[in-house]
Amino acid sequence: MSILFKGRKQASASQKVGILQLILMFFIDHIRQSVNSLGELYRKPFSALMTIGVLGFSITLPSTLYIMVKNTEQVTEQWQQASEISLFLRANVKPPQAQQLVKRLSTWKEISEVKYVSPEQALDEFQRLSGLGEALDYLNENPMPATVLVVPTSKHATPTAAGMLLDKLRKEREVDIGKLDIEWLERLYSLLAIAKELVLLLAVLLFFAVVLIIGNTIRLNILNKRDEILVMKLVGATDAFIQRPFLYTGFWFGLLGGLMAWLTVSIILWWIGHSLDNLAQQYQIQMNITGLNMQALGVMLLLSITLGLLGSFISVQKHVNEIEPE
């Protein structure tokens, strides 16, 4: 320890400083250093904006993809036909028996909706959709069977749960054939699972790049202030005191980068919102983009600040400790 600091230590020991005063001095010192580090960014706007932009855009891409995937999952819940089970009843089942089956199935906890389609209704719908029209009038009898349409609850709409429900429905005595497009459901959920994994992988790679970029930026700042750090160590400044302004620089990088990411995601979702509305109208579904709320803002800020502090912490631990007066 230098002579200057040795004298200060003896002087401080002779004075009685209260705990509240020490706490107040601690917070004032942190506030002063945080404001000074923000001023450093203001005095070098171009390099600061470059780093903030890299951090913000790195968080923007995975955040946007994640929000789109989550909204896609919500939209698929509206496609009830994707998990709709068609039960074709036996030829000897009379309408009263079919209605009893509908009432019985309505009490099942796995089922949200049950609809009975009579053979006449099925034939009318087939005529309307097939385009055969009057050609079907020459049939001697109605070939269409009575059908019960079963819509599982959202909990039982996944491929595995829907398949188990189909096996259970096939055991009913009135049911002849049960049909569910399991393969379509499996493809849908597989694509969503792949999309989630890709978003996670992309986020990890981008976040790792952000930590490296911020760490390199802080390293350059440390090297530019090498002489100043040497003087501070000569007069007895601790490593923690010297590292603190650089850590606050990483904090400001993270905070401003998170705000930029949130603003950019808002603009992107607003930009594509009109196209999504047109797509939703064509498929007759409701598509309201959700997920960009105050909670999302808090998550983005927490994530970006963590990345900024992590990059700056790694850099100062390595490079500040290496600067020692000879």
N, C-alpha and C positions, 0 to 999 in steps of 0.2 A: 504493500500500500504506500502511496506517495506521502510526502511530508504534508502537503496541503490537506489531504483527506484525514491524516492522522490528527491534525489539530482540530479539524471539524468534529471528529468523533469525540475527542475529549471535551470540546465545548458543548456538544449535544448531551453528553453524559451528565454534565454539571447542571443542565436545565431539566426541569420536570415538565414533560409534555403529556397532556392528558390523552386518554384513549380516543375520545371523540375528536380531538384535534388531529391526531394521527390518521384517523379514518377520513376526516375531511380533507386533509392534505393528500391522502392517497387518491381519492376521487378527483380532486382538482388537478393533480398531476396527470392522471389518465385522460381527463377531458382536454387538458392543454396539449398533450401529445397526439390525441386523436384529431384535434382541430389542425395542428401543425401538419400532420400527415395528409389530411384533406387539402390543405393549402399547397403541399408539394404537388399533388395531382393537378390542382388548378393552374399552377405555374408551368406545368408541362402537359398541356391539354391534348396534343396530338398523340403522344405515346400512351397517355392514360386512356384515351378513347379507343385506341387500337386494342389494348388489353381488355378493357371492359366489353368491347364489341365481340372479341373472341369468346369470352366467357358467356356473354348473353346469348349469342347465336348457338353455342355449344349446348346450352340448356334448352333453347327454343326447339330444336329439331326433335329430341326424344320426348319433350313435353307435348308437342303438337301431335306426334304419332300416338302417344299414350292416350290422349284425350279422344282422338279419333277411334282408337280401338275400343275404348270403354263405351263410347256412344254407339259403335257398331253392335256391341253386345246388347245394349238396351233396345236397339232397333230389332234385333233378331227375336226378342221376346214378343214383339208384336206379330211376328209371322207365325200365327197359331197353326196354319196349315202345314208348316214344316214338321210339326210333331203331332199332327192330327192322325188318329187311328181310325181306320174304316173297318167296321165289323159287318160282314155280309151274313145275314141270318139264313137259317135253313128254310127250305121251301114250305115245310109244314107248319111254320110258326105263324100264328094268326096275329092280327094287329093288337088285340088285347094283351097277348103274351109279350109282344114287342114293347108295348107301353109299360108293362110290369118290369121288363128288363131295364128300360130307361130309368124308371123310378129307383130300381135297385142300384144301378150304377151311379146315380146322382148322389148317393150317400157315401160313396167311397172318397176317402181323403186324398187319394192320388189324382182325382178327376175334378176339373173345374167346370166343365160344360159337357152336356150330353144332348144330342139332337137325333131325332128319328126321321128318317127319309123313307117314305112309302114307295112301293114299286112304281106307282103312277107318277109320283114326283121325280123319281130317278129317270123314268123314261122321258118325261117332258124336258128335263135338264139335258139329257143326252141328245134329244132332237135339236135343241137350241144350240148346243155347243158343237155337235158333229156336222151340222149342215145337211144331213140326210133328208130332213123334213118329212115330206109326204111318203117317202119310200118306206118308212117304218110303219105306216098305217096298214100296209098289206100283211103284216105279221098276224098270225092266228092268235097268238097269246103274248103277253108281256114277258120278255125274257129277263127283265131287270129284277134282282132280288131286293127285298127290304134291307135297308142299311141303317146302322147306328153309327153316328160320328162322335167320337170321344176325343175331347181336348184335355190333355194332362195339365196339371198345375205347373207353374214355372219351375218348381223344385224337381218335378218328375219329367221335364221336357228334354233332359240331356239324353244322349243316345243310350247309355247303359240303363238309366231308370225307365225310359220309354220302352226299351226292349223287354224289361222285366214286367212292366205293366201289360204289354201285349201278350206275353206268355200267360199271364194271369187271366186276361179277358178271353183268351181262346178256350179256356176250360169251362166257360159258361155253356149250359146245355143248349141255349138257343143259337149260339154262334156256330157258323159253318166255316168261315174263312176270316182271318184277321190280317190286316195289311198295314204296314208302316214303312215309310221310306227311311230306313235306318242309315243306309249308305249316304244319303244326302245330309242327314244330321251329322254323321261322323266327319264328313268332309268339311262341313261348316265349322264345327268346333275344333277340328285339326288346324284349319287355316287361322282361326283366332289364336290358338295356342302358339303356332309358329310366329304370328305377328307379335305376340307378347314377348317371346324369347328374343326376337330380332330387336325389338325396342330396348329390352334390357341390355343386350350385348352392345348395341350402338351407344347407349347411355354410358356404360362402363368405359368404353374406349374413348368417348369424347371427354368424360370427366377426368380420365387419366391424362389426356392431352392438356386439359385446362390446368391441372396441378403442375404439370411440367412447364407450361408457358408462364404461369404466375410465379413459379419458383425461379425461372430464368430471369424474369423481369425484376424480382426482388434482388436477385444476385447482382444484376447490373447496378441497381441502386446502391447496394452495399459497396461494390467496388468503386463507384464514383465518390463515395464518402469515406474511403479508406483512411485518408489523412485525418479526417474529423474523428473517426472511431479510435484511431491511435491516440490522439490527444485526450479523448475522453477516458480511455483506459489508463493513460499516464497519470491523470489526476484522481484515479480511483473509482471510476464509474463501473458498476457491475454489468455483467453481460445481459441480465434481464432488463436493466434500464436502457441499454443500447438497442436491444432487440425489439423493445416495445413499439417504437414508431414504425418499424417495418411490418410488424404484425398488424398494426392498425391500417397500414396501406393495403395489406391483403384483405382486411375486413371491408374497407371501402370498395375495393375491386369487386368483392363478392356481392355487396349490397347493391351497388349500381348495376352490376351485371345481371342480378336477379330481376331488378325493376325493368331493365331493357328486355329481358326474356319474356316477362309477363306482358309487356306492351306489344312486343312483336307477335306473340301467340294470339293476343286479342285482335290484332290487325289481320293476321292470317285467317282466323276463324270467321271474322266479319267478311273478309274478301270472298271466301268460298261458301258462305252461308246461303247466298242466293242460288248457287248451283245445287246445293244440297236440298233446298226447298223444292226445286223443280224435280229432282230425282225422287223425293219423297211423294210428291203428287202423282207421279207416274205409277208408283207402286202402291198408292193409296195407304200410306203409313204416315205417322207423325214422327218427325225428326227434328227435335229441338236440341241443339248442341249444349250440353251441360258439362260441368267440371271446371270451368274457368270462373271461380268465385274467390272470395277472400281466403278460403282454406287453401286453394291452389296457389294463391299469391304467397301465403305464409310458407308453404312447402318449398316453393321456388326460391324464396329468400333464404330460408334455412339451408337449403342445399347449396346455393351459390356462395353464401357466407362461409359455410363449412369448407368448400373447395378453396376459397380464397385464403382462409386461415391455414389450411393444411399445406398449400403450396408455399406460403410465406414462412410457416414454421419450419418446414424441411430446409428451406434455403438459409434462414438465419441460424439455425442450429449448426449448419455445416460451415458457413462462410464467416459469420461473426466470430466464432470460436477460433478460426484460423488466423485472424488478425490479432497479433500480439506484438507489443513493443519489444525491440531487441535490448 
